[in-house]
Amino acid sequence: MNGTTFVFKTNMKCSGCVEKVTPALNSLRGITRWDVDLANPDRLLSVESDGATEPEIIEAVQSAGYKIEPVDA
């Protein structure tokens, strides 16, 4: 896997939500960058991965207490 970008719809609502998810996402190996677009009504989480898989990312966000589902690009 070389430089894959995953996009997910989430239920994060504020910067506090992003802070709660930060340790889970930062602890995943293979994530090079991630960002949550709180201005978008779907609260899109974009993850640039160099090894982390879609299921690993989903589990990390769910473990922090948030809903997440893949968005087909």
MMTF fields as JSON, N, C-alpha, C and O atoms, coordinates in Angstrom:
{
  "mmtfVersion": "1.0.0",
  "mmtfProducer": "UNKNOWN",
  "numBonds": 291,
  "numAtoms": 292,
  "numGroups": 73,
  "numChains": 1,
  "numModels": 1,
  "chainsPerModel": [1],
  "groupsPerChain": [73],
  "chainIdList": ["A"],
  "bondAtomList": [4, 2, 8, 6, 12, 10, 16, 14, 20, 18, 24, 22, 28, 26, 32, 30, 36, 34, 40, 38, 44, 42, 48, 46, 52, 50, 56, 54, 60, 58, 64, 62, 68, 66, 72, 70, 76, 74, 80, 78, 84, 82, 88, 86, 92, 90, 96, 94, 100, 98, 104, 102, 108, 106, 112, 110, 116, 114, 120, 118, 124, 122, 128, 126, 132, 130, 136, 134, 140, 138, 144, 142, 148, 146, 152, 150, 156, 154, 160, 158, 164, 162, 168, 166, 172, 170, 176, 174, 180, 178, 184, 182, 188, 186, 192, 190, 196, 194, 200, 198, 204, 202, 208, 206, 212, 210, 216, 214, 220, 218, 224, 222, 228, 226, 232, 230, 236, 234, 240, 238, 244, 242, 248, 246, 252, 250, 256, 254, 260, 258, 264, 262, 268, 266, 272, 270, 276, 274, 280, 278, 284, 282, 288, 286],
  "bondOrderList": [1, 1, 1, 1, 1, 1, 1, 1, 1, 1, 1, 1, 1, 1, 1, 1, 1, 1, 1, 1, 1, 1, 1, 1, 1, 1, 1, 1, 1, 1, 1, 1, 1, 1, 1, 1, 1, 1, 1, 1, 1, 1, 1, 1, 1, 1, 1, 1, 1, 1, 1, 1, 1, 1, 1, 1, 1, 1, 1, 1, 1, 1, 1, 1, 1, 1, 1, 1, 1, 1, 1, 1],
  "groupList": [{"groupName": "MET", "atomNameList": ["N", "CA", "C", "O"], "elementList": ["N", "C", "C", "O"], "formalChargeList": [0, 0, 0, 0], "bondAtomList": [1, 0, 2, 1, 3, 2], "bondOrderList": [1, 1, 2], "singleLetterCode": "M", "chemCompType": "L-PEPTIDE LINKING"}, {"groupName": "ASN", "atomNameList": ["N", "CA", "C", "O"], "elementList": ["N", "C", "C", "O"], "formalChargeList": [0, 0, 0, 0], "bondAtomList": [1, 0, 2, 1, 3, 2], "bondOrderList": [1, 1, 2], "singleLetterCode": "N", "chemCompType": "L-PEPTIDE LINKING"}, {"groupName": "GLY", "atomNameList": ["N", "CA", "C", "O"], "elementList": ["N", "C", "C", "O"], "formalChargeList": [0, 0, 0, 0], "bondAtomList": [1, 0, 2, 1, 3, 2], "bondOrderList": [1, 1, 2], "singleLetterCode": "G", "chemCompType": "PEPTIDE LINKING"}, {"groupName": "THR", "atomNameList": ["N", "CA", "C", "O"], "elementList": ["N", "C", "C", "O"], "formalChargeList": [0, 0, 0, 0], "bondAtomList": [1, 0, 2, 1, 3, 2], "bondOrderList": [1, 1, 2], "singleLetterCode": "T", "chemCompType": "L-PEPTIDE LINKING"}, {"groupName": "PHE", "atomNameList": ["N", "CA", "C", "O"], "elementList": ["N", "C", "C", "O"], "formalChargeList": [0, 0, 0, 0], "bondAtomList": [1, 0, 2, 1, 3, 2], "bondOrderList": [1, 1, 2], "singleLetterCode": "F", "chemCompType": "L-PEPTIDE LINKING"}, {"groupName": "VAL", "atomNameList": ["N", "CA", "C", "O"], "elementList": ["N", "C", "C", "O"], "formalChargeList": [0, 0, 0, 0], "bondAtomList": [1, 0, 2, 1, 3, 2], "bondOrderList": [1, 1, 2], "singleLetterCode": "V", "chemCompType": "L-PEPTIDE LINKING"}, {"groupName": "LYS", "atomNameList": ["N", "CA", "C", "O"], "elementList": ["N", "C", "C", "O"], "formalChargeList": [0, 0, 0, 0], "bondAtomList": [1, 0, 2, 1, 3, 2], "bondOrderList": [1, 1, 2], "singleLetterCode": "K", "chemCompType": "L-PEPTIDE LINKING"}, {"groupName": "CYS", "atomNameList": ["N", "CA", "C", "O"], "elementList": ["N", "C", "C", "O"], "formalChargeList": [0, 0, 0, 0], "bondAtomList": [1, 0, 2, 1, 3, 2], "bondOrderList": [1, 1, 2], "singleLetterCode": "C", "chemCompType": "L-PEPTIDE LINKING"}, {"groupName": "SER", "atomNameList": ["N", "CA", "C", "O"], "elementList": ["N", "C", "C", "O"], "formalChargeList": [0, 0, 0, 0], "bondAtomList": [1, 0, 2, 1, 3, 2], "bondOrderList": [1, 1, 2], "singleLetterCode": "S", "chemCompType": "L-PEPTIDE LINKING"}, {"groupName": "GLU", "atomNameList": ["N", "CA", "C", "O"], "elementList": ["N", "C", "C", "O"], "formalChargeList": [0, 0, 0, 0], "bondAtomList": [1, 0, 2, 1, 3, 2], "bondOrderList": [1, 1, 2], "singleLetterCode": "E", "chemCompType": "L-PEPTIDE LINKING"}, {"groupName": "PRO", "atomNameList": ["N", "CA", "C", "O"], "elementList": ["N", "C", "C", "O"], "formalChargeList": [0, 0, 0, 0], "bondAtomList": [1, 0, 2, 1, 3, 2], "bondOrderList": [1, 1, 2], "singleLetterCode": "P", "chemCompType": "L-PEPTIDE LINKING"}, {"groupName": "ALA", "atomNameList": ["N", "CA", "C", "O"], "elementList": ["N", "C", "C", "O"], "formalChargeList": [0, 0, 0, 0], "bondAtomList": [1, 0, 2, 1, 3, 2], "bondOrderList": [1, 1, 2], "singleLetterCode": "A", "chemCompType": "L-PEPTIDE LINKING"}, {"groupName": "LEU", "atomNameList": ["N", "CA", "C", "O"], "elementList": ["N", "C", "C", "O"], "formalChargeList": [0, 0, 0, 0], "bondAtomList": [1, 0, 2, 1, 3, 2], "bondOrderList": [1, 1, 2], "singleLetterCode": "L", "chemCompType": "L-PEPTIDE LINKING"}, {"groupName": "ARG", "atomNameList": ["N", "CA", "C", "O"], "elementList": ["N", "C", "C", "O"], "formalChargeList": [0, 0, 0, 0], "bondAtomList": [1, 0, 2, 1, 3, 2], "bondOrderList": [1, 1, 2], "singleLetterCode": "R", "chemCompType": "L-PEPTIDE LINKING"}, {"groupName": "ILE", "atomNameList": ["N", "CA", "C", "O"], "elementList": ["N", "C", "C", "O"], "formalChargeList": [0, 0, 0, 0], "bondAtomList": [1, 0, 2, 1, 3, 2], "bondOrderList": [1, 1, 2], "singleLetterCode": "I", "chemCompType": "L-PEPTIDE LINKING"}, {"groupName": "TRP", "atomNameList": ["N", "CA", "C", "O"], "elementList": ["N", "C", "C", "O"], "formalChargeList": [0, 0, 0, 0], "bondAtomList": [1, 0, 2, 1, 3, 2], "bondOrderList": [1, 1, 2], "singleLetterCode": "W", "chemCompType": "L-PEPTIDE LINKING"}, {"groupName": "ASP", "atomNameList": ["N", "CA", "C", "O"], "elementList": ["N", "C", "C", "O"], "formalChargeList": [0, 0, 0, 0], "bondAtomList": [1, 0, 2, 1, 3, 2], "bondOrderList": [1, 1, 2], "singleLetterCode": "D", "chemCompType": "L-PEPTIDE LINKING"}, {"groupName": "GLN", "atomNameList": ["N", "CA", "C", "O"], "elementList": ["N", "C", "C", "O"], "formalChargeList": [0, 0, 0, 0], "bondAtomList": [1, 0, 2, 1, 3, 2], "bondOrderList": [1, 1, 2], "singleLetterCode": "Q", "chemCompType": "L-PEPTIDE LINKING"}, {"groupName": "TYR", "atomNameList": ["N", "CA", "C", "O"], "elementList": ["N", "C", "C", "O"], "formalChargeList": [0, 0, 0, 0], "bondAtomList": [1, 0, 2, 1, 3, 2], "bondOrderList": [1, 1, 2], "singleLetterCode": "Y", "chemCompType": "L-PEPTIDE LINKING"}],
  "groupTypeList": [0, 1, 2, 3, 3, 4, 5, 4, 6, 3, 1, 0, 6, 7, 8, 2, 7, 5, 9, 6, 5, 3, 10, 11, 12, 1, 8, 12, 13, 2, 14, 3, 13, 15, 16, 5, 16, 12, 11, 1, 10, 16, 13, 12, 12, 8, 5, 9, 8, 16, 2, 11, 3, 9, 10, 9, 14, 14, 9, 11, 5, 17, 8, 11, 2, 18, 6, 14, 9, 10, 5, 16, 11],
  "groupIdList": [1, 2, 3, 4, 5, 6, 7, 8, 9, 10, 11, 12, 13, 14, 15, 16, 17, 18, 19, 20, 21, 22, 23, 24, 25, 26, 27, 28, 29, 30, 31, 32, 33, 34, 35, 36, 37, 38, 39, 40, 41, 42, 43, 44, 45, 46, 47, 48, 49, 50, 51, 52, 53, 54, 55, 56, 57, 58, 59, 60, 61, 62, 63, 64, 65, 66, 67, 68, 69, 70, 71, 72, 73],
  "secStructList": [7, 7, 1, 3, 3, 3, 3, 3, 3, 3, 7, 7, 7, 1, 2, 2, 2, 2, 2, 2, 2, 2, 2, 2, 2, 2, 6, 1, 6, 6, 3, 3, 3, 3, 3, 3, 3, 6, 6, 1, 6, 6, 7, 3, 3, 3, 3, 3, 3, 1, 1, 7, 7, 2, 2, 2, 2, 2, 2, 2, 2, 2, 2, 6, 6, 7, 7, 3, 3, 3, 7, 7, 7],
  "xCoordList": [0.855, 0.0, 0.894, 1.747, 0.709, 1.573, 0.757, 0.221, 0.659, -0.021, -1.498, -1.951, -2.261, -3.699, -4.393, -3.992, -5.448, -6.249, -7.634, -8.314, -8.037, -9.371, -10.206, -9.698, -11.512, -12.419, -13.595, -14.159, -13.957, -15.027, -16.0, -15.615, -17.26, -18.279, -18.29, -18.288, -18.301, -18.282, -19.366, -20.054, -19.504, -20.448, -19.716, -20.284, -18.456, -17.718, -18.297, -18.579, -18.468, -19.148, -18.281, -18.605, -17.169, -16.399, -14.934, -14.539, -14.143, -12.716, -12.476, -11.468, -13.381, -13.265, -13.373, -12.669, -14.266, -14.402, -13.098, -12.619, -12.542, -11.294, -10.19, -9.376, -10.159, -9.153, -9.289, -8.288, -10.539, -10.759, -10.265, -9.804, -10.364, -9.982, -8.474, -7.902, -7.843, -6.431, -5.5, -4.705, -5.566, -4.641, -4.832, -3.858, -6.076, -6.357, -5.78, -5.164, -5.976, -5.466, -3.95, -3.272, -3.424, -1.972, -1.212, -0.028, -1.889, -1.212, -1.178, -0.457, -1.945, -1.954, -0.71, -0.384, -0.024, 1.14, 0.667, -0.322, 1.381, 1.081, 0.224, -0.009, -0.255, -1.007, -0.005, 0.73, 0.021, 0.959, 0.326, 1.02, -0.997, -1.692, -3.176, -3.681, -3.879, -5.334, -5.94, -5.287, -7.217, -7.89, -9.396, -9.904, -10.111, -11.574, -12.097, -11.724, -12.965, -13.583, -14.88, -15.937, -14.794, -15.973, -16.965, -18.121, -16.535, -17.433, -18.351, -19.412, -17.952, -18.761, -19.866, -19.605, -21.107, -22.205, -21.977, -22.536, -21.167, -20.865, -19.657, -19.265, -19.045, -17.874, -16.838, -16.479, -16.375, -15.497, -14.106, -13.425, -13.72, -12.38, -11.582, -11.947, -10.496, -9.598, -8.327, -7.729, -7.926, -6.739, -5.797, -6.169, -4.578, -3.541, -2.763, -2.188, -2.754, -2.173, -1.032, -1.076, -0.019, 1.106, 1.252, 2.363, 0.119, 0.145, -1.067, -1.477, -1.654, -2.85, -4.008, -4.17, -4.814, -5.925, -7.228, -7.352, -8.192, -9.505, -10.131, -10.615, -10.137, -10.711, -9.99, -10.633, -8.674, -7.926, -8.339, -8.49, -8.518, -8.912, -10.319, -10.572, -11.23, -12.612, -12.621, -13.309, -11.861, -11.819, -11.258, -11.757, -10.235, -9.628, -10.647, -10.741, -11.404, -12.391, -13.542, -14.017, -13.991, -15.07, -14.634, -15.436, -13.372, -12.879, -12.874, -12.916, -12.821, -12.879, -14.325, -14.572, -15.3, -16.704, -17.467, -18.53, -16.947, -17.612, -18.04, -17.459, -19.081, -19.553, -18.685, -18.247, -18.448, -17.627, -18.057, -18.296, -18.159, -18.442, -17.69, -17.541, -17.217, -16.459, -17.321, -18.52, -16.701, -17.358, -16.71, -15.489, -17.504, -16.94, -16.512, -17.312, -15.224, -14.665, -15.096, -14.726],
  "yCoordList": [-1.183, 0.0, 1.237, 1.386, 2.095, 3.26, 4.538, 4.837, 5.282, 6.562, 6.492, 7.181, 5.685, 5.59, 6.635, 6.886, 7.247, 8.179, 7.581, 7.209, 7.497, 7.015, 8.203, 9.12, 8.18, 9.236, 8.562, 7.592, 9.091, 8.52, 9.607, 10.754, 9.223, 10.082, 9.756, 8.584, 10.782, 10.551, 11.375, 12.175, 11.163, 11.973, 12.895, 13.306, 13.219, 14.181, 15.57, 15.954, 16.314, 17.605, 18.823, 19.933, 18.617, 19.786, 19.427, 18.271, 20.42, 20.172, 19.246, 18.541, 19.234, 18.321, 16.868, 15.996, 16.614, 15.267, 14.872, 13.748, 15.792, 15.53, 15.215, 14.321, 15.95, 15.697, 14.293, 13.64, 13.822, 12.484, 11.392, 10.339, 11.647, 10.65, 10.706, 9.736, 11.835, 12.039, 10.927, 10.417, 10.534, 9.478, 8.165, 7.477, 7.816, 6.554, 6.575, 5.602, 7.673, 7.755, 7.911, 7.329, 8.69, 8.899, 7.637, 7.505, 6.702, 5.48, 4.425, 3.433, 4.63, 3.664, 3.827, 4.93, 2.729, 2.781, 2.912, 2.297, 3.714, 3.816, 5.002, 5.232, 5.767, 6.98, 8.117, 8.406, 8.762, 9.857, 11.209, 12.145, 11.311, 12.566, 12.276, 11.397, 13.007, 12.892, 14.229, 15.074, 14.403, 15.677, 15.448, 14.631, 16.162, 16.106, 17.453, 18.495, 17.424, 18.654, 18.893, 18.398, 19.655, 19.911, 20.856, 20.93, 21.573, 22.479, 21.71, 22.208, 20.509, 19.676, 19.014, 18.516, 19.004, 18.387, 16.904, 16.379, 16.227, 14.81, 14.612, 13.474, 15.718, 15.645, 14.672, 13.69, 14.96, 14.03, 13.921, 14.917, 12.683, 12.358, 11.866, 10.868, 12.557, 12.126, 11.594, 12.24, 10.408, 9.78, 9.388, 8.635, 9.906, 9.488, 8.37, 8.542, 7.206, 6.023, 5.469, 5.453, 5.018, 4.349, 2.973, 2.491, 2.35, 1.032, 0.713, -0.445, 1.712, 1.469, 1.11, 1.705, 0.129, -0.319, 0.358, 0.918, 0.295, 0.89, 0.305, 1.069, -1.037, -1.584, -1.112, -0.907, -0.937, -0.451, 0.974, 1.309, 1.802, 3.199, 3.242, 3.981, 2.449, 2.392, 1.955, 2.557, 0.912, 0.432, 1.49, 1.646, 2.215, 3.248, 4.341, 4.777, 4.778, 5.843, 5.314, 6.015, 4.09, 3.513, 3.309, 3.473, 2.955, 2.741, 4.047, 4.035, 5.172, 6.48, 6.92, 7.973, 6.094, 6.369, 7.067, 7.637, 7.035, 7.733, 6.795, 5.731, 7.231, 6.479, 6.866, 8.009, 5.898, 6.146, 5.188, 4.01, 5.681, 4.805, 5.298, 6.503, 4.364, 4.752, 5.518, 5.265, 6.451, 7.197, 6.734, 6.798, 6.269, 5.84, 7.053, 7.936, 7.072, 8.235, 8.225, 9.121],
  "zCoordList": [0.0, 0.0, 0.0, 0.875, -0.945, -1.033, -1.149, -2.216, -0.078, -0.118, -0.445, -1.359, 0.269, 0.074, 0.935, 2.072, 0.378, 1.175, 1.38, 0.424, 2.638, 2.988, 3.441, 4.086, 3.095, 3.543, 4.24, 3.735, 5.407, 6.209, 6.656, 6.885, 6.772, 7.369, 8.855, 9.232, 9.703, 11.153, 11.837, 11.203, 13.14, 13.925, 14.901, 15.913, 14.598, 15.431, 15.194, 14.059, 16.281, 16.142, 16.433, 16.011, 17.161, 17.597, 17.777, 17.617, 18.107, 18.308, 19.494, 19.527, 20.465, 21.593, 21.137, 21.645, 20.168, 19.6, 18.905, 19.057, 18.156, 17.445, 18.445, 18.212, 19.564, 20.604, 21.183, 21.478, 21.347, 21.903, 20.954, 21.395, 19.658, 18.651, 18.351, 17.854, 18.651, 18.318, 18.821, 18.033, 20.094, 20.545, 19.796, 19.488, 19.502, 18.799, 17.389, 16.955, 16.678, 15.304, 15.285, 14.439, 16.208, 16.233, 16.626, 16.317, 17.311, 17.736, 16.626, 16.74, 15.563, 14.457, 13.604, 13.164, 13.377, 12.492, 11.051, 10.65, 10.285, 8.864, 8.483, 7.296, 9.462, 9.123, 9.007, 9.952, 7.846, 7.647, 7.96, 8.357, 7.781, 8.072, 8.16, 7.461, 9.013, 9.059, 9.447, 10.058, 9.075, 9.324, 9.333, 8.566, 10.193, 10.211, 9.746, 10.285, 8.738, 8.219, 8.982, 8.591, 10.074, 10.9, 10.228, 10.645, 9.203, 8.484, 7.538, 7.16, 7.156, 6.268, 7.091, 8.185, 6.573, 7.34, 7.641, 8.604, 6.831, 7.061, 7.963, 8.223, 8.457, 9.35, 8.799, 9.448, 7.607, 6.9, 7.525, 7.772, 7.765, 8.244, 7.05, 6.428, 6.724, 5.651, 6.289, 7.149, 5.857, 6.427, 5.294, 4.394, 5.351, 4.405, 5.068, 6.143, 4.403, 5.006, 4.174, 2.944, 4.88, 4.242, 4.882, 5.101, 5.177, 5.795, 6.651, 6.722, 7.304, 8.119, 7.195, 6.129, 7.612, 6.771, 7.165, 8.254, 6.262, 6.532, 7.804, 8.64, 7.981, 9.223, 10.488, 11.518, 10.428, 11.597, 11.951, 13.125, 10.94, 11.155, 11.752, 12.704, 11.191, 11.69, 13.151, 13.975, 13.473, 14.858, 15.803, 16.917, 15.378, 16.223, 16.558, 17.705, 15.556, 15.785, 16.645, 17.539, 16.384, 17.181, 18.634, 19.553, 18.839, 20.2, 20.994, 22.224, 20.278, 20.938, 21.166, 21.752, 20.691, 20.959, 19.854, 20.103, 18.637, 17.544, 16.424, 16.209, 15.72, 14.554, 13.361, 13.237, 12.494, 11.315, 10.227, 10.493, 9.002, 7.881, 6.652, 6.452, 5.83, 4.646, 3.653, 3.528, 2.952, 1.875, 0.591, 0.456, -0.352, -1.623, -2.426, -2.734, -2.758, -3.473, -4.93, -5.689]
}
